[in-house]
Amino acid sequence: MLTDRPVYATLPTADVARLRRFYEDVLGFTVQQETPTTIYYGAGEGTFFAISRSSGKAAGAHTQMAFRTTNIDADVAALRERGVVFEEYELPKTVDGIADMGAGRAAWLKDPDGNLIGIFQFKAAGLHVADRERRDVFAAGPRIAIAIGSIVDLDVDVIVNAANSSLQGGGGVDGAIHRAAGPGLAAEAARLAPCPPGEARITGGHRLKMHHVIHTVGPMWSGGDRGEAEILASCYRSSLELAEGVDATSVAFPAISTGIYGYPAARAASVAVREIAAWLDAHERPETVILSAFSADTAIVLRRALSDLGRPDLTGE
């Protein structure tokens, strides 16, 4: 049943500033990642929740909370026995309440307030929780895997930072990495700046458990006809080259340029998995590449991209 499933919740609000004061000042939660519209907070047992700016009604506007399961058919059947009614949609197309999402299968129900609750079963390829898995688990799995949670919690040799050209930290994953690494990271990175889009720089990990941080600057999305895809591809190639240079066996990437830079997530994921696969075909290092997903929605996009890649030899599908 759902009571023992990991849960990742998103709460819509018209006033992010007011709601964040409550969660941070009153309840004492710490920000793990932030974008212009969404703030992510870590919770217990590797779970998290987010508050997100929304002009629509909270009830049913989007999935407020999602549970990850390994047997969606059994869970849906068990909940139906308790009188739960599952939503039926044309897009995505549901059959008897369950939709094929490419990255896996999903079902939705509404609570008494009308909040939309999701149940997701991802495909069998590697899917991990960032702060639970040790590097030996990654090493024993497929060469490309996905980890849900904060990238700074991963047990890998190198993490990649979606940086700005100054390399001095910012919002989102960039800010989270700098906060976790301490001021020494910015001091070292300053000597390597500026970093143009598509290039990468490498520093030590400082207070992080990782040996190194690779900083790469992704493209700003301008409609797709100004070389954004090639710049993004260069970010992955340049970062992997630096990881190879320090003999890293494992490296983790965030979803570069998909935050404030506005690159469409599905398009970015397609570029990412294509470039990573091409690199792994030609190089022994790194042995494992982790795609870091801070939310279940991001993980679904990445899983679909890996499924479309059609490389079970790399993904374990």
Rosetta blueprint (number, residue, H / E / L):
1 M L
2 L H
3 T H
4 D H
5 R L
6 P L
7 V E
8 Y E
9 A E
10 T E
11 L E
12 P E
13 T E
14 A L
15 D L
16 V H
17 A H
18 R H
19 L H
20 R H
21 R H
22 F H
23 Y H
24 E H
25 D H
26 V H
27 L L
28 G L
29 F L
30 T L
31 V E
32 Q E
33 Q E
34 E E
35 T L
36 P L
37 T L
38 T E
39 I E
40 Y E
41 Y E
42 G E
43 A L
44 G L
45 E L
46 G L
47 T L
48 F E
49 F E
50 A E
51 I E
52 S E
53 R E
54 S L
55 S L
56 G L
57 K L
58 A L
59 A L
60 G L
61 A L
62 H L
63 T E
64 Q E
65 M E
66 A E
67 F E
68 R E
69 T L
70 T L
71 N L
72 I H
73 D H
74 A H
75 D H
76 V H
77 A H
78 A H
79 L H
80 R H
81 E H
82 R L
83 G L
84 V L
85 V L
86 F E
87 E L
88 E L
89 Y L
90 E L
91 L L
92 P L
93 K L
94 T E
95 V E
96 D L
97 G L
98 I E
99 A E
100 D E
101 M L
102 G L
103 A L
104 G E
105 R E
106 A E
107 A E
108 W E
109 L E
110 K E
111 D L
112 P L
113 D L
114 G L
115 N L
116 L E
117 I E
118 G E
119 I E
120 F E
121 Q E
122 F E
123 K L
124 A L
125 A L
126 G L
127 L E
128 H E
129 V E
130 A L
131 D L
132 R L
133 E L
134 R L
135 R H
136 D H
137 V H
138 F H
139 A H
140 A H
141 G L
142 P L
143 R L
144 I E
145 A E
146 I E
147 A E
148 I E
149 G L
150 S L
151 I H
152 V H
153 D H
154 L L
155 D L
156 V L
157 D L
158 V E
159 I E
160 V E
161 N E
162 A E
163 A E
164 N L
165 S L
166 S L
167 L L
168 Q L
169 G L
170 G L
171 G L
172 G H
173 V H
174 D H
175 G H
176 A H
177 I H
178 H H
179 R H
180 A H
181 A H
182 G L
183 P H
184 G H
185 L H
186 A H
187 A H
188 E H
189 A H
190 A H
191 R L
192 L L
193 A L
194 P L
195 C L
196 P L
197 P L
198 G L
199 E L
200 A E
201 R E
202 I E
203 T E
204 G E
205 G L
206 H L
207 R L
208 L L
209 K L
210 M L
211 H L
212 H E
213 V E
214 I E
215 H E
216 T E
217 V E
218 G L
219 P L
220 M L
221 W L
222 S L
223 G L
224 G L
225 D L
226 R L
227 G L
228 E H
229 A H
230 E H
231 I H
232 L H
233 A H
234 S H
235 C H
236 Y H
237 R H
238 S H
239 S H
240 L H
241 E H
242 L H
243 A H
244 E H
245 G H
246 V L
247 D L
248 A L
249 T L
250 S E
251 V E
252 A E
253 F E
254 P L
255 A L
256 I L
257 S L
258 T L
259 G L
260 I L
261 Y L
262 G L
263 Y L
264 P L
265 A H
266 A H
267 R H
268 A H
269 A H
270 S H
271 V H
272 A H
273 V H
274 R H
275 E H
276 I H
277 A H
278 A H
279 W H
280 L H
281 D H
282 A H
283 H L
284 E L
285 R L
286 P L
287 E L
288 T E
289 V E
290 I E
291 L E
292 S E
293 A E
294 F L
295 S L
296 A H
297 D H
298 T H
299 A H
300 I H
301 V H
302 L H
303 R H
304 R H
305 A H
306 L H
307 S H
308 D H
309 L H
310 G L
311 R L
312 P H
313 D H
314 L H
315 T H
316 G L
317 E L
